[in-house]
């Protein structure tokens, strides 16, 4: 046997050796996707294909680097490498050579999101469009979506008044970027597509260069990336794409599942290979995943199987509330540690960021180190730190650090000079220093006088109202939601506006426990408890840690023991998906991804009552539980005495 094929199963070998023509590989979770892809490239090179004729497209620099390393290790000799890179890096490479065809010079620069937003704001100012009514960041996001859909300013056909405003901004935005010889991130795909369509000779040059094209994670491609691939592959038709439609979970990033589902329509002669053998999970875990995904209508049917053991049944644990849920998780971690597992063997997955708060607090209280993978710890999130800074300054007007954070958040026209002026006259109480500074101002509505009035209002509310009301009043009076809209990243946002507001609502969940106290006392105790939690969490060593992450962040990872928390209707599947069939199918794919992260043990939890987003919810168990084969599940119902919140365990 060819040494490069050693260690591959029959289906992987079939995928590796199908070098010519269009090939679609549907690779189930844990089936050796990266192995098949890298062995294929090495096989092609070892069998005489010029590396310069091979282009491999990935979604991350990390994936590109891993592919290069694996290919080098397989070949065991120094060879020139193919072009391996992300869509955007390859697009940039093309533009450095060809952008002159569009009237740009080759020394163009790439604008970042701040530059783009500043440009949109300037254009809206010139057009006299009110930024309070039409958020500049939203306008920029709409432009980005139009670009991804390959809708140019000339071809855009607005249907209503808002779209007509977008059309005006889009045209001026595009013209101004070109005048400055600048591109935005979307242009790195959009402009090569345009060149290929408008300049057949340029496209022919790349047909001669890249005769074999491979695409990783094909289910995650957007429309502009799809067109980019189609144009490059249209002559030679040696297109190899690998991915899993059942793991398409990035619709919010413009990923279009139709690209992989319609591959055989695009290429009727395509060879299709199914990688269905799973090397990761037990048979019970795979059966649960299969039971979920078969309920989707839009899918490429496949049957996962494994030579692994049957494994333990999947635990479905009902708890009283989110605190009991967190305590149960810790009890299971403690039991696992006693059996010889390590902290990093355990991973907790949740649908929304706000769910991490109760679990984080339980872990901190018990001294168990943890890390948020692909996200930020609850009390370190910007929106939480901002609101806490307001509360701290209200509670303690000598707190310089909190004042420094909030005096111009949201922006209210108070710059560094105003800050220095206040600091120059303060003794201890910064609020009194603000009053002293405004006493010299003759105009009635200066930014500093407005700030003084705001703080007087907030302090009065805080002294009279329960803590949750105070938090709500702060958010409303400073117009914080509008401010957060301006922070939302145009594309690939780790947290969107909805998630940030959910986090603030979750802060109210914590605050509710202090509403029964005198307002000043409740606020003081609340701030003390949070300070103690944050202090206990400041670990600097590199000890193993429990992993916490959203289901989206878990894609591509695997762990011995996985907890999926919040298996409740309205939470997972998310409430917004209930009446949208395509969104419900994406939620189901997300559940499939989450389940298949587990190698040996899977625990699913749901609560009878959940305090989240500042309210108490009573939700039914998730429909996904009913879709799993019931003989794979071990239901553990709530203790009728409701005592499980006080679980006894030893670490």
C-alpha positions in Angstrom: 0.0 0.0 0.0 1.1 3.6 -0.7 2.5 4.8 2.7 0.4 8.0 2.4 -2.8 5.8 2.5 -1.7 3.9 5.5 -4.0 4.3 8.5 -7.0 5.4 6.3 -10.3 3.6 6.1 -11.8 2.5 2.8 -14.0 5.6 2.4 -11.1 8.0 3.3 -8.9 6.2 0.7 -11.7 6.6 -1.9 -11.8 10.4 -1.1 -8.0 10.7 -1.3 -7.6 8.8 -4.6 -10.5 10.6 -6.5 -8.1 13.2 -7.9 -9.8 14.3 -11.1 -13.2 15.9 -11.6 -15.7 17.3 -9.0 -15.8 15.5 -5.7 -18.1 16.0 -2.7 -17.1 14.5 0.6 -19.7 14.6 3.4 -17.7 14.2 6.5 -19.6 13.4 9.7 -18.3 14.6 13.1 -15.2 12.8 14.3 -14.8 11.0 10.9 -11.3 12.2 10.1 -12.1 15.2 7.8 -8.8 16.9 8.2 -6.9 13.6 7.8 -8.7 12.9 4.5 -8.0 16.4 3.2 -4.3 16.5 4.1 -3.6 13.0 2.9 -5.3 13.9 -0.4 -3.0 16.8 -1.0 0.1 14.8 0.0 -1.1 11.9 -2.3 -1.5 14.3 -5.2 2.0 15.7 -4.7 3.6 12.3 -4.2 2.0 11.1 -7.5 3.4 13.9 -9.7 1.0 16.8 -9.5 2.8 20.1 -9.5 2.2 21.7 -6.0 1.9 25.1 -7.8 -1.2 23.8 -9.5 -3.0 23.1 -6.2 -5.1 25.6 -4.2 -6.5 24.7 -0.8 -9.0 27.1 0.8 -9.7 27.2 4.5 -11.6 29.4 6.9 -8.9 30.1 9.5 -5.1 30.7 9.5 -4.9 28.0 12.1 -6.4 25.4 9.8 -4.1 26.5 7.0 -1.0 26.1 9.2 -2.1 22.7 10.5 -2.7 21.5 6.9 0.8 22.6 5.9 2.4 20.9 8.9 0.5 17.6 8.3 1.4 17.5 4.6 5.1 18.1 5.3 5.1 15.3 7.9 3.4 12.9 5.5 5.8 13.6 2.6 8.9 13.1 4.8 10.9 15.1 2.3 11.3 18.8 1.5 8.9 19.8 -1.4 7.4 23.0 -2.6 4.0 23.6 -1.0 0.7 24.3 -2.7 -1.1 27.5 -2.1 -2.9 27.0 1.2 -4.8 29.9 2.8 -8.0 31.4 3.9 -10.4 32.8 1.3 -9.5 36.3 2.2 -5.7 35.8 2.1 -6.0 34.2 -1.3 -8.3 37.0 -2.5 -5.7 39.6 -1.2 -2.9 37.7 -3.1 -5.0 38.0 -6.3 -5.8 41.6 -5.8 -2.1 42.6 -5.2 -1.5 41.4 -8.8 -4.7 42.3 -10.6 -6.5 45.2 -8.9 -5.2 47.6 -11.5 -7.9 46.3 -13.8 -10.5 48.0 -11.5 -8.7 51.4 -11.4 -6.9 50.9 -8.1 -3.2 51.1 -7.5 -1.4 48.0 -6.2 -0.4 49.7 -2.9 -4.0 49.8 -1.7 -4.6 49.6 2.1 -7.3 47.7 3.9 -9.6 49.6 6.2 -10.5 48.2 9.6 -14.0 48.3 11.1 -13.3 51.6 12.9 -12.3 53.2 9.6 -15.4 51.9 7.9 -17.7 53.1 10.6 -16.0 56.6 10.6 -16.5 56.8 6.8 -20.2 55.8 7.0 -20.8 58.4 9.8 -19.1 61.1 7.7 -21.2 60.2 4.7 -24.4 60.2 6.7 -23.4 63.7 8.0 -23.0 64.9 4.5 -26.4 63.5 3.5 -27.9 64.9 6.7 -29.2 61.5 7.9 -30.0 61.4 11.6 -27.6 58.8 13.2 -30.0 58.5 16.2 -32.8 57.4 13.9 -30.6 55.4 11.5 -27.7 53.7 13.3 -24.5 54.0 11.3 -23.3 50.5 12.4 -26.6 49.0 11.1 -26.2 50.8 7.8 -22.6 49.4 7.5 -23.9 45.9 8.3 -26.5 46.2 5.6 -23.8 47.3 3.1 -21.7 44.3 4.2 -24.6 41.9 3.5 -25.2 43.4 0.1 -21.5 42.9 -0.8 -21.6 39.3 0.4 -24.6 38.8 -1.8 -22.6 40.4 -4.7 -25.1 43.2 -5.0 -23.2 46.2 -6.3 -24.4 49.9 -5.7 -25.4 49.9 -9.4 -27.5 46.8 -9.3 -29.1 47.4 -5.8 -32.9 48.0 -6.1 -34.2 49.5 -2.9 -37.8 48.8 -2.0 -38.5 51.2 0.8 -37.3 54.5 2.3 -34.7 53.0 4.6 -33.3 50.9 1.7 -33.1 54.0 -0.4 -30.9 55.6 2.3 -28.7 52.5 2.3 -28.4 52.8 -1.4 -27.1 56.4 -1.2 -24.7 55.6 1.6 -23.5 52.4 -0.2 -22.7 54.3 -3.4 -20.8 57.1 -1.7 -19.1 54.6 0.6 -17.8 52.6 -2.3 -16.7 55.7 -4.3 -14.9 57.2 -1.3 -13.0 54.0 -0.5 -11.9 53.8 -4.1 -10.8 57.5 -4.1 -8.7 56.7 -1.0 -7.3 53.5 -2.7 -8.7 51.5 0.2 -10.6 48.2 0.5 -12.7 46.8 3.2 -12.6 43.1 4.3 -15.6 42.1 2.1 -13.7 43.5 -1.0 -11.1 40.8 -0.7 -13.6 38.3 -2.1 -16.0 40.6 -3.9 -13.4 42.3 -6.1 -11.6 39.2 -7.3 -15.0 37.8 -8.3 -15.7 41.0 -10.2 -12.3 40.9 -12.0 -12.9 37.2 -12.9 -16.3 38.1 -14.4 -15.1 41.2 -16.2 -11.7 40.1 -17.4 -11.8 36.6 -18.9 -8.0 36.7 -19.6 -7.2 37.2 -16.0 -9.5 34.3 -15.0 -7.8 32.1 -17.7 -4.4 32.9 -16.1 -5.6 31.5 -12.7 -7.2 28.5 -14.5 -3.8 27.7 -15.8 -2.2 28.2 -12.4 -4.7 26.4 -10.1 -5.9 23.3 -11.8 -6.9 21.5 -8.6 -9.0 23.3 -6.0 -9.8 21.9 -2.5 -12.2 23.6 -0.1 -12.5 22.8 3.6 -15.7 23.3 5.6 -17.7 23.9 2.4 -21.0 24.1 4.4 -19.8 27.4 5.8 -19.3 29.2 2.5 -21.2 32.4 1.8 -22.6 33.4 -1.6 -19.5 35.5 -2.6 -17.1 32.7 -1.6 -19.3 30.2 -3.6 -19.0 32.4 -6.7 -15.2 32.8 -6.1 -14.9 28.9 -6.1 -17.2 28.4 -9.1 -15.2 30.8 -11.2 -11.8 29.4 -10.4 -13.0 25.8 -10.9 -15.2 26.2 -14.1 -12.6 25.2 -16.6 -10.6 22.3 -15.1 -13.5 21.2 -12.8 -11.1 19.5 -10.5 -13.0 20.7 -7.4 -12.8 18.8 -4.1 -15.1 20.1 -1.4 -15.4 18.5 2.1 -17.7 19.4 4.9 -20.9 18.4 6.7 -24.3 20.0 6.0 -25.4 18.8 9.4 -22.8 21.1 11.0 -23.8 24.2 9.1 -24.5 26.6 12.1 -23.3 30.0 10.9 -26.3 31.4 9.1 -25.8 34.6 11.1 -22.4 34.9 9.4 -24.1 34.6 5.9 -23.1 30.9 5.5 -25.5 29.3 3.0 -26.2 25.6 3.5 -27.6 25.5 -0.1 -24.0 25.6 -1.4 -23.2 22.1 -0.1 -26.8 20.7 -0.6 -26.8 21.8 -4.3 -23.3 20.6 -5.1 -24.7 17.7 -7.2 -26.9 20.1 -9.1 -23.9 22.3 -9.9 -21.9 19.2 -10.9 -24.2 16.3 -11.9 -21.2 14.1 -12.6 -19.7 14.6 -9.1 -18.3 11.7 -7.1 -19.9 11.6 -3.7 -18.1 10.0 -0.7 -19.7 9.7 2.7 -17.4 9.5 5.7 -19.7 8.0 8.2 -17.4 6.1 10.6 -17.0 8.1 13.8 -13.7 7.7 15.8 -14.7 10.0 18.6 -17.9 9.1 20.4 -19.7 6.1 21.9 -22.6 4.4 20.1 -25.2 5.9 22.4 -23.9 9.4 21.8 -24.0 8.9 18.0 -27.5 7.4 18.2 -28.7 10.5 20.0 -27.1 12.8 17.4 -28.6 10.7 14.5 -32.0 10.8 16.1 -31.9 14.6 16.3 -30.6 15.4 12.8 -33.0 13.0 11.0 -35.8 15.4 11.8 -34.4 18.0 9.4 -35.8 18.1 5.9 -32.9 20.0 4.3 -30.0 17.6 4.7 -27.8 15.1 3.0 -28.9 11.8 4.6 -26.1 9.7 6.2 -25.8 7.2 9.0 -23.0 7.7 11.6 -21.5 4.5 13.0 -18.6 3.5 15.2 -16.5 0.6 16.3 -16.4 2.2 19.8 -18.3 0.7 22.7 -22.0 1.3 23.4 -20.9 3.5 26.3 -23.0 4.9 29.2 -26.5 6.1 28.6 -26.9 9.8 28.2 -28.1 11.4 31.5 -31.0 13.8 31.3 -31.1 15.6 34.6 -34.0 17.8 35.8 -33.0 20.3 38.5 -35.0 22.8 40.5 -33.3 25.9 39.1 -30.1 27.2 37.6 -28.2 27.2 40.9 -29.1 23.5 41.4 -28.1 22.9 37.8 -24.7 24.4 38.5 -24.3 22.5 41.7 -25.2 19.3 40.0 -22.5 19.9 37.4 -19.9 20.5 40.1 -21.0 17.3 41.9 -20.4 15.3 38.6 -17.1 17.0 38.1 -16.1 16.1 41.6 -17.1 12.5 41.1 -15.1 12.4 37.9 -12.0 13.8 39.6 -12.2 11.1 42.2 -12.2 8.6 39.4 -9.0 9.9 37.9 -10.3 12.5 35.4 -8.7 15.9 35.0 -10.5 19.3 35.1 -9.9 19.9 31.4 -11.8 16.7 30.6 -15.1 18.5 31.5 -16.8 21.0 29.2 -20.1 22.8 29.7 -21.9 24.0 26.6 -24.7 26.6 26.6 -26.9 28.3 24.0 -26.4 31.9 25.2 -23.6 33.7 26.9 -25.8 34.7 29.8 -26.2 31.1 30.9 -22.6 31.0 32.0 -23.1 33.3 34.9 -24.6 30.8 37.4 -22.1 28.1 36.4 -19.2 30.5 36.7 -20.3 31.6 40.2 -20.6 28.0 41.4 -17.2 27.1 40.1 -15.6 30.2 41.7 -17.3 29.5 45.0 -15.9 26.0 45.0 -12.5 27.1 43.9 -12.5 25.2 40.6 -10.5 27.0 37.9 -12.3 27.4 34.6 -11.9 29.1 31.2 -14.4 30.6 28.8 -13.4 29.3 25.4 -14.0 31.7 22.6 -15.6 34.3 24.9 -15.3 36.5 27.9 -16.1 35.6 31.5 -19.4 37.1 32.6 -18.1 39.8 35.0 -15.4 40.8 32.5 -17.8 41.6 29.7 -17.8 45.2 28.8 -21.5 45.8 29.3 -21.4 44.3 32.8 -18.3 46.3 33.7 -19.9 49.5 32.5 -23.1 49.1 34.5 -21.2 47.9 37.6 -19.0 51.0 37.3 -22.1 53.2 37.4 -23.3 51.4 40.5 -19.9 51.7 42.2 -19.7 55.4 41.5 -23.2 56.0 42.8 -22.4 54.0 45.9 -18.9 55.5 46.4 -18.4 59.0 44.8 -14.7 58.8 45.7 -14.1 55.9 43.3 -11.9 57.4 40.7 -11.5 54.3 38.6 -15.2 53.9 38.2 -15.6 57.6 37.4 -12.9 57.3 34.8 -14.8 54.5 33.1 -18.2 56.1 33.0 -17.7 59.8 32.6 -17.9 59.6 28.8 -19.7 56.2 28.4 -21.8 56.5 26.4 -20.1 59.4 24.7 -21.5 62.7 26.0 -19.0 65.2 24.9 -16.7 65.0 28.0 -13.2 64.6 26.8 -9.8 64.2 28.7 -9.7 67.9 29.4 -13.0 67.9 31.3 -11.7 64.9 33.3 -8.5 66.7 34.2 -10.5 69.8 35.2 -12.7 67.7 37.6 -9.7 65.9 39.0 -7.9 69.2 39.6 -10.6 70.5 42.0 -11.6 67.3 43.7 -10.6 66.5 47.3 -12.3 63.2 47.9 -15.9 63.3 46.6 -15.7 63.4 42.8 -19.4 64.3 42.6 -18.8 67.4 44.6 -15.9 68.2 42.3 -18.3 68.0 39.3 -20.6 70.5 41.0 -17.7 72.9 41.7 -16.6 72.7 38.0 -20.1 73.3 36.7 -20.5 76.3 39.0 -18.1 78.3 36.7 -20.1 77.4 33.5 -22.6 80.0 32.4 -24.5 78.0 29.7 -27.4 75.9 31.0 -26.9 72.8 29.0 -23.1 72.1 28.8 -22.1 68.4 28.6 -20.8 68.6 32.2 -24.0 70.1 33.6 -26.0 67.4 31.8 -23.7 64.8 33.4 -24.3 66.4 36.8 -28.1 66.2 36.4 -27.8 62.6 35.2 -25.8 61.6 38.3 -28.2 63.4 40.6 -31.1 61.6 39.0 -29.3 58.2 39.2 -28.3 58.7 42.9 -31.8 59.6 43.9 -33.3 56.6 42.2 -30.6 54.3 43.7 -31.4 55.6 47.2 -35.2 55.0 46.8 -35.7 52.0 44.4 -34.8 48.3 44.6 -31.5 47.3 43.0 -33.0 45.8 39.9 -35.0 49.0 39.3 -31.9 51.0 39.7 -30.1 48.9 37.1 -33.0 49.3 34.7 -33.1 53.0 35.3 -29.4 53.4 34.6 -29.7 51.5 31.3 -32.6 53.6 30.2 -31.3 57.1 31.3 -27.9 56.7 29.7 -29.6 55.3 26.5 -27.2 52.3 26.8 -28.9 50.1 24.3 -28.4 52.7 21.6 -24.8 53.0 22.6 -24.3 49.2 22.3 -25.7 49.3 18.8 -22.7 51.4 17.8 -20.3 48.7 19.2 -21.8 45.8 17.3 -19.1 44.5 14.9 -20.1 44.5 11.3 -19.5 40.8 10.7 -18.6 37.7 12.7 -19.5 39.4 16.0 -18.7 37.2 19.0 -21.6 38.9 20.8 -24.4 40.9 19.1 -26.7 43.5 20.6 -29.3 41.0 21.7 -26.6 38.9 23.6 -25.2 42.0 25.3 -28.7 43.1 26.5 -29.4 39.5 27.7 -26.2 39.8 29.8 -27.5 43.0 31.4 -30.8 41.3 32.1 -28.8 38.4 33.7 -27.1 40.9 35.9 -30.6 41.8 37.2 -31.1 38.1 38.0 -28.2 38.4 40.5 -29.5 41.8 41.7 -33.0 40.4 42.5 -31.5 38.6 45.5 -30.8 42.0 47.1 -34.1 43.8 46.2 -35.6 43.0 49.7 -33.0 45.0 51.5 -32.7 48.7 52.1 -31.5 50.2 48.7 -28.2 51.4 50.0 -27.5 48.2 52.0 -28.6 46.0 49.1 -26.4 47.8 46.6 -23.4 47.6 49.0 -23.8 43.9 49.6 -24.3 43.2 45.9 -21.1 45.1 45.0 -19.2 43.3 47.8 -20.3 39.9 46.7 -19.3 40.5 43.1 -15.9 41.9 44.1 -15.3 38.8 46.2 -16.2 36.6 43.2 -13.9 38.5 40.9 -11.1 38.4 43.4 -11.5 34.6 43.9 -11.4 34.1 40.1 -8.0 35.9 39.6 -5.8 32.8 39.0 -2.6 33.3 37.1 -1.3 29.8 37.1 -1.6 27.5 34.1 -3.4 24.7 35.9 -6.0 22.6 34.0 -9.4 24.2 33.9 -13.0 23.3 33.3 -14.1 24.5 29.8 -17.1 26.7 29.4 -18.3 27.8 26.0 -21.2 28.4 23.7 -22.3 25.6 21.4 -21.2 27.7 18.4 -17.7 28.0 19.9 -17.4 24.2 20.4 -17.5 23.3 16.7 -14.4 21.3 15.7 -13.5 20.4 19.4 -14.0 17.3 21.4 -14.0 16.4 25.1 -14.3 13.3 27.2 -17.3 14.6 29.3 -19.8 17.2 28.0 -22.6 18.9 29.8 -25.3 20.6 27.7 -27.2 22.9 30.0 -30.6 24.6 29.5 -32.3 21.9 27.4 -35.6 23.9 27.6 -38.1 25.2 25.0 -37.4 28.9 24.4 -33.8 28.6 25.5 -32.7 25.6 23.3 -34.2 25.7 20.7 -34.1 29.5 21.0 -37.4 31.2 21.2 -36.8 33.2 18.0 -36.5 30.0 16.0 -39.9 28.5 16.9 -41.9 30.0 14.1 -39.2 29.9 11.4 -38.6 26.4 10.0 -35.2 27.2 8.5 -34.1 28.6 11.9 -35.4 25.6 13.7 -33.4 23.4 11.4 -30.3 25.4 12.3 -31.0 25.0 16.0 -31.3 21.3 15.4 -27.9 21.3 13.6 -26.5 23.2 16.5 -27.8 20.5 18.9 -26.2 17.8 16.6 -22.8 19.7 16.8 -23.1 20.0 20.6 -23.9 16.3 21.2 -21.1 15.1 19.0 -18.4 17.0 20.9 -18.7 14.3 23.6 -16.4 11.3 23.4 -17.4 9.2 26.5 -20.1 10.8 28.6 -22.9 13.2 27.9 -25.1 14.9 30.4 -28.1 17.0 29.4 -29.7 19.3 32.0 -33.0 21.2 32.2 -34.6 23.1 35.1 -38.1 23.4 36.5 -37.6 27.1 37.1 -34.9 29.3 35.6 -34.0 32.8 36.8 -32.5 34.3 33.7 -32.6 37.8 32.1 -33.9 39.2 35.3 -37.1 37.1 35.4 -38.2 33.6 36.5 -39.1 31.3 33.6 -41.0 28.0 33.6 -40.3 26.2 30.4 -41.0 22.8 29.0 -38.1 20.4 28.4 -36.6 20.9 25.0 -38.3 19.1 22.1 -34.8 17.8 21.2 -35.0 15.4 24.1 -38.0 13.7 22.6 -36.3 13.4 19.2 -33.4 11.2 20.6 -33.8 7.4 20.8 -35.3 7.0 24.3 -33.3 3.8 25.0 -30.1 5.9 24.9 -31.3 8.2 27.7 -31.3 7.9 31.5 -33.9 10.3 32.9 -33.2 11.6 36.4 -36.2 13.6 37.6 -36.3 16.3 40.2 -36.4 15.2 43.8 -40.0 15.7 44.9 -38.7 17.3 48.1 -36.9 19.9 46.0 -33.8 19.6 48.2 -31.2 19.0 45.5 -30.1 22.6 45.6 -28.0 21.6 48.6 -26.0 18.8 47.0 -23.3 17.3 49.2 -19.9 16.6 47.5 -16.2 16.7 48.1 -13.6 18.0 45.8 
